C-alpha cells in the first residue's frame, strides 16, 4: 500500500490506486505504522476507509497505539478521523505470550 501511495503521488494515478483497494470484499492492512507513510497517505487511507465503510470489510492490525497514528500519517486530524470512523469497531487485543508459544 505504501508503494502504491508513493507511485500514485508521483504518477497521479489516484483512481487506479483507489480502485485496487476499494474492490476486495475484505481489505487487510497488516502492521500499520511499521513505516512512516509518504505525504498525503493519510488522506488516501481516510478515503479508502470512508468509501469502504458499511459496504466492505476492512481490518487493520498494528502494534502502535492510536495516539501515534498522527505521527505515522503526518496528519493528526486525518488520523483522528480514521480512528473515529472505525471507532465502534476497534478492538484492543492483549497479547499473552502463552497463546503464541508451542507446548511440548
C-alpha positions in Angstrom: 0.0 0.0 0.0 2.8 2.4 0.8 4.4 1.7 -2.5 1.1 2.4 -4.3 0.7 5.7 -2.4 4.2 6.8 -3.5 3.6 5.7 -7.1 0.2 7.5 -7.1 1.8 10.7 -5.8 4.5 10.6 -8.5 2.3 9.4 -11.4 -1.1 10.9 -10.4 -2.9 7.5 -10.8 -5.3 8.2 -7.9 -8.3 6.5 -9.3 -6.4 3.4 -10.3 -4.9 3.1 -6.8 -8.3 3.7 -5.2 -10.0 1.1 -7.3 -7.4 -1.5 -6.2 -8.2 -1.0 -2.5 -12.0 -0.5 -2.9 -12.7 -3.7 -4.8 -11.9 -6.6 -2.4 -14.7 -7.8 0.0 -12.1 -7.8 2.8 -9.1 -5.5 2.9 -6.4 -6.3 5.4 -3.9 -3.6 6.3 -1.3 -5.5 8.3 1.3 -3.9 10.5 0.0 -0.4 10.1 2.6 2.0 11.4 5.7 0.0 10.8 6.9 2.6 8.3 6.4 6.4 8.1 3.9 7.0 5.3 4.5 9.4 2.5 2.8 12.8 2.2 -1.0 12.7 1.7 -1.1 9.0 2.6 -3.4 9.8 5.4 -5.9 11.4 3.0 -5.8 8.3 0.8 -6.2 6.0 3.7 -9.1 8.0 5.1 -10.8 8.0 1.6 -10.3 4.2 1.4 -11.8 3.7 4.9 -14.7 6.0 4.3 -15.6 4.6 0.9 -15.4 1.1 2.2 -17.4 1.9 5.4 -20.7 0.0 5.5 -20.2 -1.7 2.1 -17.0 -3.8 2.6 -14.9 -5.1 5.4 -11.6 -3.6 6.4 -9.2 -4.9 9.1 -6.1 -3.1 10.3 -3.5 -4.6 12.6 -0.9 -2.5 14.4 1.3 -2.6 17.4 1.2 1.2 17.6 -1.2 3.0 19.9 -3.9 5.1 18.3 -2.2 8.2 19.8 0.8 7.6 17.4 -1.3 7.4 14.3 -1.0 11.2 13.7 2.8 10.9 13.6 2.7 7.9 11.3 0.3 9.6 8.8 1.8 13.0 9.2 -1.7 14.4 9.9 -3.2 14.3 13.3 -6.7 15.4 12.1 -6.9 12.7 9.5 -5.6 10.1 12.0 -8.3 11.2 14.4 -11.0 10.9 11.7 -9.9 7.4 10.7 -10.0 6.3 14.3 -13.4 7.9 14.8 -14.8 6.2 11.6 -13.5 2.9 12.9 -14.2 3.8 16.5 -17.0 1.4 17.1 -15.1 -1.4 15.5 -11.7 -1.0 17.2 -10.8 -3.9 19.5 -7.7 -3.9 21.6 -6.4 -7.4 22.0 -3.9 -8.1 24.7 -1.0 -10.4 23.8 -0.4 -13.2 26.1 2.9 -15.0 25.5 1.5 -18.4 26.3 -1.0 -18.1 23.4 1.8 -17.8 20.9 4.1 -20.5 22.2 4.2 -24.1 21.2 4.0 -26.5 24.1 5.6 -29.9 24.1 
